[in-house]
Amino acid sequence: MTQPKIFITRLIPDLGLNLVKEHFLPSAWTQDMPPSREQLLERVRGVDGLLCLLTEKIDGELMDAAGPQLKVISSMSVGVDHIDVPAATVRGIPVGNTPGVLTDATADQAFALMLAAARRITEAERFLRAGKWVTWQPSLLLGADLVGATLGIVGFGRIGQAIAKRAQGFDLRVIYHSPNAEPAYGAQPVDLDTLLHESDFVSINVPLKAETRHLVNAKFLAKMKPSAILVNTARGGVLDQNALYDALKANRIFAAALDVTDPEPLPMDCPLLELENCIIVPHLGSASKKTRDMMSLLAAQNLIAGLKGERLPHCVNPQVYG
């Protein structure tokens, strides 16, 4: 029996990679930087299975370059905004993702960023390293309290609910805006305007779709409290970074903390990097050893199932099985 042809767009953790190797003989891109568009189009030609990361754009052109024998696209990510899912569905190709396993790690990251922004941790460290700490002062680098504050969660799926669960330990009042989501962990549903007007912290946890692109814009930010802190661990495209810069520069909100940006990586001349009240880290929401291992395992399981003609354990377009 002829072995299926598989391309893995980057080296994934051994737990997932070794599982794929137990069944097939995959080819993988081994360089640290992702393949260019031209290289990717060339490497996918004739493949039966594709395992990708969120750094690769998987569109109809690439699927056609692979050929009609392409059976499965598996992404080592929860979000699939880098994949043209409708194009895959039209071609009868199931698309797999890795939900659930990164919920806790991402919720932890959101809370870490919220605490860091509230207590001005990164700003304080830069202050110290610059030799500016000369004495204890009652008004030095004053931040915001969590106990008794209101946390507004925009998007109350797995990660949003995990954040709400953590908020209980900080005695935060939690409200959320999310269509069709049921209350959990003491969080109460409200409309978006109410959330923005009442929240001391606003956590963004929505997937990137056409309707959520630049959801956080100038109008959104203008409704927040001047003392409020914005945290985004969703996708960079959900946020209008120019509008955020204007709001932070004018102190219309207290601070922001971003795990994701648009584009990624963020250009070093981005104006947000000039601001003391903006924390930016390089998309580390799922960056724990255990979480990345489990993501690779789920991605491998999706890939193997698709190549065997079985239903993907985690399929974002199940209508292909209709």
C-alpha positions, 0 to 999 in steps of 0.5 A: 500500500502506498504511503500517504504524502504528508507535510508538516509546516513546522517542527511540532513537539515530539509527543505529536510528531512521534505519533504521526511517525508511528503511522506514516512517514511525514516530511516537515519544515525544519527551519525556525522561520516558517516557509515563505508563500512560494516555498509552502505552495511548492512543498504542499504539491501532491500531499494527502495530509497537511499539518500547519500552524497559525503562521501559515495562510491556508487558502483555496489557492494552496489547497488547489496547489496541493491537489484533489487528493488532499484529505485533511488539514490539521492545525495546531491551534484553536483558532482557524482564522488562518485557514479558509474553512469555507474553501476547504468545505467546498472541496470536501476537506475536513479541517481540524483544530485543538480545542480545550487543551489550551484553555487553562494556559490561556486563562492563566496568561490573561490573568498574568497580563491583567495583574501585570498591567494593574500593578505596572510590573513591566514598567516598574522593572524598567524603572528599576533597571534604568537606575531611577529607584532612589527611595521608597515613595508613597505615590511611586508607580501606583496601580489598580486593585483587583479586589472589589473591582469589576471584570468584563469578559467579552466572549464567554466560551471555554477561555472566558469561563476559565477566566471567570473561574479564576476571578472568584479567587480575587473577589472580582465582580464578573460580567460578560457579553457573549450571545447565547452563553449561559451564566457560569462561575457567578458571572452575569450577562450584560449588553456590551455598552453596560460591560464597557461602562462598568468594567475596571478590567475588560478581557477580550476572548472572541474568535477572529471573524469578519464580524469581530475584526476591529471589534475593539475600535475607537468607539469601543474604547471611548465607552471604557472607564478612564481607569480601565485596563484592556487585556487581549488574549484572543487575536490581534485582528480583533483590536484596532491598534491605532485606536488603542494607541490614541486612547492610551496616549491620551490616557483615555484608558489606564493601560492595555496588555496584549498577548496577540498583535496584528501583524505578528511579529509586531514591527519594532516601529509600532507606536504602541511600543513607545508607551509605558502603559502598554504591555505586549508579549509575543503570543504566549497564551498557550506557551506551557510545555504540557499545553503545547504537547497536548496541542501537538497530540490533538493535531496529530490525531486529527491528521491521522484520522483524516488520512485513514478516512475516519472522522476527525476528533476535533473538526471545525467543518463537520458538514463535510461529513454530511 
